[in-house]
Amino acid sequence: MKKRTKIILALLLILLIIASYFAYQQKFFIKMAMVPLSTYTPTEIPKDSTETFVARGNMDNKEAFIYVQGGPNYVLFSDSFNPLLEIENSDNLLKIYPQQSQIINTSAFAAKPTLTKEQAIYELKQSVELLSRTIAYFKNRDKKVYVICHSYGSEIGLEYLLNKINKADKFVLMGLNLDMDLKNIDAIKKGKIIIWEDGVNPIEQDPFPGFLMETSLKEKFTNMSMLMLNGEKRFTELLSDVDLSNVVYVYGESDASVGRPKQYEIDFLKSKSVEVIKLDGGHMSMWTPEFMNKLYKNITKE
């Protein structure tokens, strides 16, 4: 086969992969748009603790790996799209996925009128409570508990560390700054998002393709944005008196979603005996077999 033909085929393959990715994204957005709008009702925590999470694996295992997913999303990714599946022999792990308020209560995700700030604060607190009860459930059964949070899941994690007694054996925060750059918040308030070029240069843009902005996604984006307004908090101040010695913090230098953490945030974490891990990639750079296996060995070592 001539060299030119090989190059053309390689380019076509790349274009096919890109097209498939965008087709998946569009399909996902369309499925979100199909969730009917409804009047908001406050989320109630299930009385049965086993309904606060979804479990995968052997419940007799002595270790539980709790993954707090990002988003906020309206579905729980327990069988796909989560970094625990990147760990070698993950089928043998006890993998736990805590529910979140907007997942068990779609009226929080699809509220019309959209959530008020007070309602959003309440819903975030409910997600923190769901995580807290999930951790307590497994600690009460004498298990080692390792909590791994990513993106919005780390926002829930920060609130847990601030407002609850940390019962986890290790607590991992990934893909979120302690003090979110307020440009992100300002953009969210305008119905926009910020893409951080190389992790440092902010570029404002619409969250969805234009034709989808005229659908119910507009309300749903507003509702989920209200949950993320918690990012206005300055956790480097709020956590100053909290023990963070069992926390691991992971960030990507080129994180396009939240931006690179500032040096003072890193200095604060290190002053609190937090293990800080810097990766060369972006928001999802920790979602690789290589890194997740290293993290697994790190947090489970005696």
Residue pairs with C-beta under 8 A, 6 or more apart in sequence:
26 209
29 208
29 209
29 212
29 217
30 212
32 74
32 217
32 220
33 212
33 215
33 216
33 217
33 220
35 74
35 106
35 109
35 110
35 216
35 220
36 110
36 216
37 110
37 111
37 112
37 216
37 219
38 106
38 107
38 110
38 111
38 112
39 107
39 111
39 112
40 107
40 108
40 111
40 113
40 115
40 119
41 105
41 107
42 105
42 119
42 122
42 123
42 126
43 101
43 102
43 104
43 105
43 108
43 122
43 123
43 126
44 105
45 52
45 126
45 129
45 130
45 133
46 52
46 104
49 133
49 134
49 136
49 137
50 137
51 99
52 98
52 99
52 130
52 133
52 134
52 137
53 66
53 96
53 97
53 98
53 99
53 130
53 134
53 137
54 76
54 78
54 96
54 97
54 99
55 94
55 95
55 96
55 97
56 78
56 79
56 94
56 95
56 96
56 97
57 91
57 92
57 93
57 94
57 95
58 92
58 94
59 94
61 93
61 94
61 143
62 142
62 143
62 144
63 93
63 94
63 143
63 144
63 145
63 146
63 300
64 94
64 96
64 138
64 143
64 144
64 145
64 146
65 84
65 87
65 93
65 94
65 95
65 96
65 146
65 148
66 96
66 97
66 98
66 131
66 134
66 135
66 138
66 145
66 146
66 147
66 148
66 168
67 82
67 83
67 84
67 95
67 96
67 97
67 148
67 149
67 150
67 153
68 98
68 131
68 147
68 148
68 149
68 150
68 153
68 154
68 156
68 157
69 76
69 77
69 82
69 97
69 100
69 150
69 151
69 152
69 153
70 150
70 151
70 152
70 153
70 154
70 175
71 100
71 102
71 151
71 152
71 153
71 224
72 100
72 102
72 109
72 152
72 224
72 227
72 228
73 100
73 102
73 103
74 102
74 103
74 106
74 109
74 110
74 220
75 103
76 97
76 99
76 100
76 103
77 97
78 95
78 97
82 97
83 148
83 150
83 286
83 287
83 292
84 90
84 93
84 95
84 148
84 292
86 287
86 288
86 289
86 291
86 292
86 293
87 93
87 289
87 292
87 293
87 296
88 289
88 293
88 296
94 143
96 134
96 138
98 127
98 130
98 131
98 134
99 130
100 127
100 130
100 156
101 108
101 123
101 124
101 126
101 127
101 130
102 108
102 109
102 123
102 127
102 223
102 224
102 227
103 109
104 130
105 123
108 115
108 119
108 123
108 223
109 220
109 223
109 224
110 216
110 219
110 220
110 223
111 119
111 219
111 223
112 216
112 219
114 219
114 222
114 223
114 226
115 123
115 222
115 223
115 226
115 227
116 226
117 226
117 229
119 226
120 223
120 226
120 227
120 229
120 230
121 230
123 227
124 155
124 156
124 159
124 227
124 230
125 159
127 156
128 156
128 159
128 160
128 163
128 164
131 147
131 156
131 157
131 160
132 160
132 164
135 145
135 147
135 167
135 168
136 167
138 145
139 145
139 167
139 168
144 169
144 300
145 167
145 168
145 169
146 168
146 169
146 170
146 172
146 299
146 300
147 157
147 168
147 170
147 171
147 172
148 172
148 174
148 295
149 156
149 157
149 171
149 172
149 173
149 174
149 176
150 174
150 175
150 176
150 286
151 174
151 175
151 176
151 257
151 258
151 283
152 176
152 227
152 228
154 173
154 174
154 175
154 176
155 176
155 228
155 230
155 231
157 171
157 173
158 173
158 176
158 178
158 233
158 235
158 239
159 230
160 166
161 171
161 239
161 242
161 244
161 247
162 235
162 238
162 239
162 242
166 243
166 246
168 246
169 246
169 299
170 246
170 247
170 248
170 299
170 300
171 246
171 247
171 248
172 247
172 248
172 249
172 250
172 295
172 299
173 247
173 248
173 249
173 250
174 249
174 250
174 251
174 286
175 250
175 251
175 252
175 255
175 257
175 258
175 283
175 284
175 286
176 258
177 251
177 258
177 259
177 261
177 262
177 265
178 234
178 235
178 236
178 239
178 261
178 265
178 268
178 269
179 234
179 235
179 236
179 262
179 265
180 231
180 232
180 258
181 194
181 202
181 258
181 259
182 232
183 194
183 202
184 193
184 194
184 231
184 258
184 259
185 229
185 231
185 232
187 193
187 194
187 204
188 225
188 228
188 229
189 225
189 229
191 206
191 207
191 218
191 221
191 222
191 225
192 204
192 205
192 206
192 207
193 204
193 205
193 206
193 207
194 202
194 203
194 204
194 205
194 259
195 202
195 203
195 204
195 205
195 256
195 257
196 202
196 203
196 255
196 256
196 257
196 258
196 259
196 260
197 203
197 256
198 254
199 252
199 253
199 254
199 255
199 256
199 259
199 260
199 282
200 259
200 260
202 259
206 213
207 221
208 217
208 221
236 264
236 265
236 268
239 272
242 272
244 269
244 272
244 273
244 274
245 272
245 273
245 274
247 269
247 272
247 274
247 275
248 274
248 275
248 277
248 295
248 298
248 299
249 269
249 274
249 275
249 276
249 277
250 277
250 279
250 286
250 295
251 260
251 261
251 276
251 277
251 278
251 279
252 260
252 279
252 280
252 281
252 282
252 283
252 284
252 285
252 286
253 260
253 278
253 279
253 280
253 281
254 260
254 280
254 281
254 282
254 285
255 282
255 283
255 285
256 282
256 283
257 282
257 283
258 283
266 276
269 276
270 276
275 298
277 295
279 285
279 286
279 291
285 291
286 292
286 295
